[in-house]
Amino acid sequence: MSTAGLKGVNAFGHLGWVTRKCRICATKIDTTRDLYYVCPYCKDKYDAYFCPADAKRLHYRCPFCGRELVPVNIALHQPR
Protein backbone atom coordinates (compact mmCIF):
# COMPACT_ATOMS: atom_id res chain seq x y z
CA MET A 1 0.00 0.00 0.00
CA SER A 2 1.33 3.41 -0.92
CA THR A 3 1.14 6.60 1.14
CA ALA A 4 1.28 8.65 -2.06
CA GLY A 5 4.71 10.00 -1.17
CA LEU A 6 3.58 11.75 2.00
CA LYS A 7 6.47 12.11 4.40
CA GLY A 8 7.30 14.23 7.41
CA VAL A 9 4.78 16.90 8.38
CA ASN A 10 2.44 15.92 5.53
CA ALA A 11 2.11 12.32 6.74
CA PHE A 12 -1.17 11.14 8.20
CA GLY A 13 -1.24 11.15 11.99
CA HIS A 14 1.49 13.76 12.40
CA LEU A 15 1.08 15.74 15.66
CA GLY A 16 1.26 19.03 13.77
CA TRP A 17 -2.28 18.43 12.55
CA VAL A 18 -3.73 18.32 16.09
CA THR A 19 -1.32 20.43 18.16
CA ARG A 20 -1.93 24.09 18.95
CA LYS A 21 -0.07 26.52 21.19
CA CYS A 22 -1.52 28.59 23.99
CA ARG A 23 -1.61 32.21 22.86
CA ILE A 24 -0.24 33.48 26.21
CA CYS A 25 2.36 30.98 27.46
CA ALA A 26 3.00 28.89 24.31
CA THR A 27 2.22 25.60 26.07
CA LYS A 28 1.55 22.88 23.50
CA ILE A 29 -2.09 21.75 23.52
CA ASP A 30 -3.13 18.41 22.03
CA THR A 31 -6.63 19.17 20.73
CA THR A 32 -7.63 15.48 20.81
CA ARG A 33 -6.86 14.93 24.51
CA ASP A 34 -6.48 18.16 26.48
CA LEU A 35 -9.00 20.61 27.80
CA TYR A 36 -8.52 24.04 26.23
CA TYR A 37 -10.41 27.28 25.78
CA VAL A 38 -11.14 29.23 22.60
CA CYS A 39 -12.72 32.50 21.68
CA PRO A 40 -15.22 31.62 18.93
CA TYR A 41 -14.80 35.04 17.31
CA CYS A 42 -10.98 35.33 17.46
CA LYS A 43 -10.11 31.65 16.95
CA ASP A 44 -9.41 31.97 13.23
CA LYS A 45 -8.21 35.56 13.17
CA TYR A 46 -5.67 35.45 16.03
CA ASP A 47 -5.33 31.67 16.55
CA ALA A 48 -6.80 32.29 20.03
CA TYR A 49 -6.37 29.01 21.90
CA PHE A 50 -5.74 29.13 25.65
CA CYS A 51 -4.64 26.57 28.24
CA PRO A 52 -6.80 26.23 31.40
CA ALA A 53 -4.27 28.08 33.59
CA ASP A 54 -4.17 31.14 31.34
CA ALA A 55 -7.94 31.10 30.82
CA LYS A 56 -8.36 31.31 34.60
CA ARG A 57 -5.77 34.09 34.76
CA LEU A 58 -7.73 36.01 32.11
CA HIS A 59 -10.98 35.48 34.09
CA TYR A 60 -12.32 33.46 31.13
CA ARG A 61 -12.41 36.55 28.88
CA CYS A 62 -10.69 36.94 25.53
CA PRO A 63 -7.86 39.50 25.69
CA PHE A 64 -8.53 40.58 22.09
CA CYS A 65 -12.28 41.23 22.04
CA GLY A 66 -13.41 40.84 25.69
CA ARG A 67 -15.95 38.09 24.99
CA GLU A 68 -16.25 34.95 27.10
CA LEU A 69 -13.93 32.01 26.39
CA VAL A 70 -15.57 28.67 25.56
CA PRO A 71 -14.17 25.40 27.00
CA VAL A 72 -13.52 22.63 24.51
CA ASN A 73 -12.89 19.02 25.47
CA ILE A 74 -13.09 16.51 22.65
CA ALA A 75 -13.63 13.62 25.09
CA LEU A 76 -16.97 15.15 26.12
CA HIS A 77 -18.19 15.20 22.51
CA GLN A 78 -17.44 11.55 21.69
CA PRO A 79 -20.39 9.13 21.70
CA ARG A 80 -20.44 6.44 24.37
Buried (B, 14 or more C-beta within 10 A) or exposed (E): EEEEEEEEEEEEEEEEEEEBEBBBEEBEBEBEEBBBBBBBEBBEEBEBBBBBEBBEEBEBEBBEBEEEBBEBEBEEEEEE
